């Protein structure tokens, strides 16, 4: 039984890339196929993994400017040779789900979102600095891309959505059902501090759709201290908007980020995310979140208990939420307990059980995996965790050691 993982691209460390690290923990022997990989900006743990990049890795300037190569990605992923694999897990927010597998292979897509720039093009383009020529050329290509994205959804056997919001998008854009398994957060890495300091915090990549501009303008107006951790192509513009009460700290080591989270008054989360790992990390530190009330935040924050929402994605709405925020109404330990519901081990257990269940209803792969085949319409597998772990032990070590000559076990 051979397993492969396919990921869109590895040139940053966002939420999807952190989820990929956990995929590797579940399938430690599975190679990771991706379009490009920049070891200098991604987690050092990737360097010990079997990462296989496409020919795009050799294209000029692609690590810093991958957007101009957008038309190539569909063809790159369709050309990946995955014929030797029985199970393929695609980690997709763009093109990875468009892979072609052999007929009897099982393709499970963990969907971070249907590609944002295809299905929400007008929203996306309004935030990006796109020239007149590109604005004239892009619409016909985006129309083609929507068709490609919809068509390739049929190549996926089962979808997993990372939040109820994404499950709704999968249903709307792909006309497919999905199972929600929310992303993993290593809550053990975060601790509740005995007291907090007098500042608010943003932790984010500084790119347009994150809407950090709302936080910068709101806190400039309020005059309250705001610290921003992160970097990105939007940084210079944000600094021009910022008052003296706002500090840009750049990229910091993980330990320093955790310390800032534990000691802030609240995390500010102004963007609409598909899930949003950072708010869960702040809550694991016992700190509340002030978030735009849309998208994944609705699944991870309990209003009045672990944070507050602002209703409109505007500066005025955020200003009102901050003015109405009171530290004393929040219990750090209560917030921490809520965050523990998203812990990494729970994610690993759920994903392992999901894959086991789908292999068990596959007449060919069930036999190869040593599972008792049963019809998909039959009673579901037992919910006994011990049984699930035992039956799916092969998924953590890719079933059995592969024969050196490549023959099937």
QUICOR-V120278 format. One line per field, one symbol per residue. ss: DSSP state (2 for helix, 1 for strand, 0 for the rest). phi: phi as a letter, one per 40 degrees, with the letter a starting at -180 (. if undefined). burial: b if it has 9 or more other C-alpha atoms within 8 Angstrom, else e. A space follows every 10 residues. Layout:
ss=???
phi=???
burial=???
This chain:
ss=0011111001 0000222222 2222220000 1111001000 0002222200 1110222200 0000002222 2222222200 0000001111 1100022200 0000011111 1000022220 2222222000 0222222222 2222222222 2222200111 1002222222 2222000111 0000102220 0000000001 1110000222 0222222222 2200011110 0000222222 2000011111 0002222222 2220011110 0000002222 2222000111 1100002222 0010001111 0000222222 2220002220 0222222222 2212222222 2222222222 0000222220 0000000000 0000222222 2022220000 000000000
phi=.bbbbbbdab babccccccd dcdcccbccc cbcacaabcc bbdcccccbc bbccccdccc gcccbccccd ccddcccccc cbccbcbbbc bbbabccccb bcdccbbbbc ccicdccccb dccccccccb ccccccccdc cccccdcccc cccccccabb bcadcccccc cccbfbcabc bcdcbccccb bcccabccab bbbaccbdcc fcdccccccc ccgccbbbbh aicccccccc cccccbbccg cbddcccccc ccbccacbbc cbbcbgcdcc cccccgbcbb bccagcdccb bbcgbbibbb cbcbcdccdc cccccbdccb bdcccccccc cbcdcccccc cccccdcccc bbcccdcccg cccacccccc cdccdccccc cbdcccbfgb cccccgccc
burial=bbbbbbbbeb bebeebbbbb bbbbebbbbb bbbbbbbbbe ebeeebeeee bebbebbeee ebbeebeeee eebbebbbeb ebeebbbbbb bbbbbbbbbb beeebbbbbb bbbbbbbbbe beebbeeeee eeeebeeeee bbbebbeebb ebbebbbebb bbbbbbbebb bebbeeebeb bbbbbebeeb bbbeebeebb bbbbbbbbeb bbebbbbbbb eeebbbbbbb beebbeebee bbeebbbbbe ebeeeebbeb bbbbbbbbbb bbbbbbbebb bbbbbbbbbb bbbebbbbbb bbeebbbbbb eebebebbbb beeeeeeeeb bbebbbbbbb ebbbebbbbb bbbeebbebb bbbebbbbbe bebeeeeeee eeeeeebbbe bbbbbbbbbe ebeeeeeee
